[in-house]
Structure formats: structure tokens, C-alpha cells
Amino acid sequence: QVQLVETGGGLVQPGGSLRLSCAASGFAFGRYSMSWYRQAPGKERELVATVAITGLITYYDDSVKGRFTISRDNAKNTVYLQMNSLKPEDTAVYYCTRSTLRDYWGQGTQVTVSS
């Protein structure tokens, strides 16, 4: 069965960095674009970034452009989100999913940016 396991979240001060990982299994990972979403308390889940199958094409929401980098390792069935210059408004639970299907979601990983 399809499984997505997000890890790497935590508490970080403003301006700090975190690297999230999403380990995928149960499907042909290399055939799907992958996305990171986030959901802050009281808000709807929003798209953060997407990476195409080869990793060469990426998309970022304007709110994270220039600070976050999405990448993937198809040999390890893993997608990453490097987050730099973190702001308090980046606080949320972060999820990964298959971009076009958005049919399976992991448990998410909590990112808290606070001093």
C-alpha cells in the first residue's frame, strides 16, 4: 500500500533552517511529481512546492520562493524540503503527497518557528 512518512520537523528560531524528508513506498515513486503542502492552525492546507519526475522542474509558492528548496532522490524514493531563513509564519504541519493525485497523505511533521 502507498505510504508517505514525513520527518525532520522541529522547533527552530526565526532565521534558522530545517530539512524535511518524505520517504515514499508502495508505488513507482519515479513516475510521479511530488509536492509539499502545509497547514497552519485554523487555516486551509496550502501548496508549498512541487518537484517534477526528474527533479529538474520545480515550483514554489511566492511565500517561500528564494528560501525553500525542493529536491528528490529517486533511488531512495525520497523527496526533501530544505527550508532556510525560516519565519514565524512558516509554522505549520508539513505534508508530502503525489502532486496530481493528492490521494495519499502522511501523518505530517510539525515545524514551529519561534524565539
N, C-alpha and C positions, 0 to 999 in steps of 0.2 A: 504494500500500500504506500501511497505517497506520504512522505514525512518531510517536514521542514523544521529545523531546530536552530533557533537564533541564540547566539551567545555574545558576550563581550560588553554588555551594558554595565552601568555603574554610576556612582556619584563622582562628578568632576566639577572643578571650579570654572567659572567663566574664563574663556580663552584657552582652556585645556583641550585635550584630544582623546578620542576613543576610536577603537577599531572593532566594528561589529562583524560577525561571521554568521553565515546561514548554511548549514550542512543539509544537503538535499539527498533523498533516496526514494526508490520506488518508481522512478520514471527516467526517461532518457534526458538527463539534465542538459546535455549539449545541444538539444533540439529546441530549447525554449529560451526566449528572452526572460530575464528575471528583474524583479523590481523590489525596492524597499519602500514601505509605507510607514507612517507613524500616526499615532493617535494620542492626543493630549487629553487630560481630563475635561469632560464636558464638550469636547469637540469631535467633529467627524474625522474618520480616518482619511489621511491625505497622502498623495503620491510624493515621494521624496526624490527618487532616482530610478532609472531603468538602464539596464545594460543588454545589448543585443547578443545574439548567439556567439559570435566570435570575440566579443569584448571590445571591438573596435568602435562601435557606435554607442554613445551614451546620451542620456537626457537627464537634466536636473531641474527641479523646481527653482524658481528665481530666488526663493528664500535661502537656499543652500549653495547656490552656484558660486564657485570660487573657494568654498570652504570644505565641501564634501567631495569624495571621490569614490565612485562605484567601480568594482572590478570583479572578475570571476576567474576561477581556475577549473576548467572543465575536466581535468584529470582527477581533481579532488572533489568534484561535484559540490563546489562551494562558491558562494557569492559573498563579497565583502563590501563594507561601507566604512571608509576612512573618514572620520569626522574631526576636523580641525577648527580652531577659533570658535569653540562652542559658546552659545549664548543661552541665557535662561529660557528663551522661547523655543529652544530645541528640546526642552524637557518633554518626554513622551515615551510611550511604549512603541518600540520599533519592530516591524514585521517584514518578512520577505514572502514573496509569492511569485507564481508564474505570471508574467506580465499580461498576456492576452486573456488567459482563462480566469485568473483570480479565484480559483476554485478551492484551493487548499491554503491554509494559513498555519503558521507555527504558533507557539504559545507567546511569542514575543519576548523582547528583552527590554528592561526598563533603563532609560537614560535620564538622569537627573543632573541638571546643570545649576549649581547653586554655590554661593560663597558661605 
